[in-house]
Amino acid sequence: MNDPLPYILTIAQAALLLLLAPFMVGWVRLVKARLQNRRGAGPLQPYRDIRKLFAKEAVVAENASWIFRFTPYLVFGVTVLAGAIVPILAVDLPLAPVADVIALVAIFALARFFVALAGLDIGTAFGGMGSSREMTIASLAEPAMLMAIFAASLITQSTSLSTMVAEIHKGVLLKPSFAFALLAFVLIALAENGRIPVDNPATHLELTMIHEAMILEYSGRHLAMIEWAGMMKLMLFSLLGIALFAPWGIAGTPGAGSVALAFGVMAAKLLLVATGLPVLEMGLAKLRLFRVSEFLGVAFLLATLAILSHFILER
């Protein structure tokens, strides 16, 4: 009989993503509030917000199509699926054969595509504006993200996340290409999650909204699922960056002791990321919309330099 532990770990990874993502966002908000000399809400506040939204009725416009109703479930579902694919606790899991970075980028693109369609579906001015801005940013962020990941895959000779983590774990980080790829990934992660300097998740100003403009018409459980998926996406990008650039602690083979150690190391790394993110944002100002292309252009340039440095300096 096959060992059931890998299957349990796959489910546990998705469950950890569901349970810890709101806490991570709450911690980011708390640290940022303290840096701004504000008291701020506790790290458990996102859980209360999600519970309150699930308790409310979902109001849907009369002219809404099936796309508007289906999008929250799709976005929530594919984000949880991505959580089962990314190596969080262990590498050798049942979904390892399908844990490909290109497929992961496609999953995020699918969720973004449907959210943009939902923003257009109702026909409001803000929804159309937000969808247009989101797809503009996506057209620049996704190629840069693929280039940054390709730089890591060139070193490991594979686009499989499990293989990449296993190879990087052996010690191949002391290379210029990895430094450039890491910088590019950080810039892309800020853009993909709507963080400063690309977007400000704490504001609802009409002229600056991007993601928030697309989901203005959602309410109740629909809004709860989209907000929860956004929290999970932030945690997923953090975990993906950890897996690609700092995989130490992730269990090579599933085992009770190695998994327990992996969980502790993962929690420490996530706490470091969640503390460093608001510190980084405090030193940045939100860019004008027409300057975002320059920001993502820098990310694409860094990713290109990572690939060039691999072929020129490391082969």
N, C-alpha and C positions, 0 to 999 in steps of 0.2 A: 504493500500500500504506500502511496506517495506521502511524503511528509506534509502534514497540514499547515505547518508553521509559515511557509512562504505565502500561502493564501490568506492566512490570518494577518500577516504583516501588510499585505496589499490593502486589505480592508481597513487595517489600523492606520495606514498612511492617509487614506481619504478621510477617516474619522478625525484624525489629528488636525488635518487642514480645516475641516468644518468647525472644530471646537476652538482652535487656537487663533484663527485668523482675526475674529473680532477683538480678542485680547491684544493682539499685536497692534492693531489700529488704535485701540484705546490707549495703549502705552505710548505710541507715537504722539497722539494728541496731548497726553498728559505731559510728556517731556517738553513738547513745544510750548505748552501753556506756561510751564515753569520757567523756561528760557525767556518768555515774554513777560515775566513777573505777574502772571495770572495764576489763580488757584487751579482752575481747570477741573473737568469732570474726571472721575476715577477710570481706571482701565476697564472696568466692567460695564461702562455706560453703553458701548455698542450692543451688548447683549440685551440690555433693556430696550434700546431703540428697535432692534429686530423683533423682540417679543411684542412690543406695542404695535408695530406695523402689521404683524401677522394677526393681531386681534381686530384690526380694522377691516372694514369692507373694501373690496377692490372695486373702484368706480371706473368704468370703461366708457369711452365716447361712443356715440351711436354709429358713427361712420368708421369705427375701428374694424379692421379685417382680422383674419386668423393670425396674421403675422404679429400684430400687436399683442395678442393674447398668448401666443406660443413662445415669443422671444424670452420672457423671464425664465421659463422652464428650460429652454435650450441653453441659455447662458449659464444657469446654475448647474445643469447637468454636465456640460462639457468642462466646466471648471473643476468639478469634483473628479471627473475622469482624468483630467490633467494631473490632479493630485495623486492619483493612483499610479501614474506613469513616471513621474519625476522621482528619482532615487532619494528618499528622505532618510529612511532608517537602514536599508540594506540594498544591495545591488542585484543579487541573484534572485529575482522575484518572477512570478509567472508572467507578468506583463513586460519583462525585459526585452523579449524579441520585438515588441512593437513600440518600445520606448525610444523613438527616433526624434532628434531635435527638429527635423523638418516637419514631421507630423505634429509636433507640439506647437510650432509656429502656425501651422495650418489650423489647429484647434482654436488658438487665440484669434486668428483671422476670421474664422467662422462666427465666433461669438460677436466680434466687432461688426461684422457685416449685417447680422440680424438686428443688432441694436441700432445701427444706422438706418436700416429699413423701417424699424419701429418708429424712429424719430420722424421719418418722412410720412409714415402711414396716416397719421391723424391730419396732416396738412397745416400744422401751425407754423408760424414764422420762426419761433425759437427752435422747434424740432428740426426744421430744414437747415437752419443756420448751424446748429450743433452737428448734424450729420455731415454737412459739407466740410466743416473744420476737422471733424474726426477722421474722415477719409483722406483729407489732405495730409494730416500728420501720419496716418497709417502708411500712405504711399512712400513716405520718407523713412519711417521707423522700421518697417518690416525688412526692406533690403539691408539696412544697416545691421539689424539684429542677425540676419542670416550670415552676413559677412563676418561678424564677430564670432559667431558659433563655428563657421567654417574654419576660422583661424585656429580654434581649439581642435577641431576635427582633423586638421592637417597634421598636427603633432601626434594625435592618437591613431590616425589612419582609420577613423570610423566616425559615423554620425549617430551611432547608438549611444544613448546616455549612459547605460550600464558599462559599456566598453570604455567610454571616455573617462568615467569616474574611476574605473579600475586602473587605467593607464596613468592618469594624472596622480592617483594616490601613490604611485611608485616614486614620484618625485621628478616632475618635468616642468615645474613652475618657474624655475630660475632661467627664464628666457625672455628676450625683449618682446617677442610676439605675444606672449601671455599678458605682459604689462599693458600693451596697446589694446588687446582684446578686452581686458578687464575694464579699462577706462571707457571704451566704447560701450560695453554692456551696462555700466552704471548710468551713462547718459541716456541710453535707450530705455532702461528700466524706469527712469524718471518720467520720460515722455509717455511710455505705454500705460503707466498708472496715473497719469494726470497730476503729477506732483510739480511743485515749483522747481524750475522756472517755466515749465511749459504750461501748466494749469494750476489753479489754486483750489483744492478740494473744499476749502472752508468758506468759499464765497459763492453767492448766487447772483452776482451782478450780470445783467443781461448782455452787456457788450463783451464780457470776458469769458462767459461760460462755454465749455466745449462738451464734456461728458454730461454735465448736469442738464444742459439744454435738451439733450435727446430723451431724457427720462422724466421730464417735467410732468407729463401726462399720466405717469404711473402712480398708483397708490396701493395701500393695503399690502396683501401678500405678494403682489407683483413687484412692488417697489422693494419690499423686504428681500426678495430673492436676488434682485439686481444689486442692491447694496451689499448683501452678503457675498455675492460673487465677486464684486469689486474688492472687498477685503481679502478674499481668498486669492485673488489675482496678485495683490501686493505681496502676500506671503509666498505665493508660488514663484514669483520672480526673485524673491530673496533666497528661497531654497534652491532655485536653479542656479543662481550665481554662486551659492555655497558649493553646490555639487560640481560645478565646472571649474571653479577657481580655488576652492578651499575644501576639498572633499575629505580631509582627515577626520576620522571618527565614524564615517559611514561604514557599516558592517559589510565585509566582503562576502561572507556566507552567513545566512540566517542562523542565529543561535541566541539563547536566552541572555547570556552574559554580554555578547557583542551588541545585541539590540538595545539592552539597557544602557550600555555605554554610549551607543549612537544617539539615543534619545537625550541623554544629558548634554552631550556635545552639541546636538542640534539646538536645544533650548538656549544654551549659552551663546551660540552664534547668532540665533534670531534676536536675542536680547541685545546683542552688540549692534546688529543692523538696525533694530527698532530705536535704539538710542542715537546712533550715528545719523540716521535719516533726518530727524528734526534739527540736529546740529548743523548739518549741511544746508538745509533749507533756510536756516536763520541767516546764513551768509549770502543768500541769493535773492534776487528780486525777480518778479514775474516778467517774462519777456513779452513784448508786443507780438501779436499773432504773426506778423510778417517777418519777425526775427526768429521764429521757431525753426524755419527752414535752415537758417544758418547754424543753429544749435544742433540739429540732426545731421547737417552736412559735416560738422566736426566729428560726430560719432561715426559717420560713414568713412571719413578720412582716416580716423584712428583704426577702424577695422581693416581698411585697405592696407595701412602701414603694418598692421599685425601680419597680414598674409605676405606682404612683400619682405618683411624682415625674416619671416620663416624661410623663404626661398633664398634670400641673399645671405643671411648670417648664420642660419642654423642647419643648413643641409651640407 
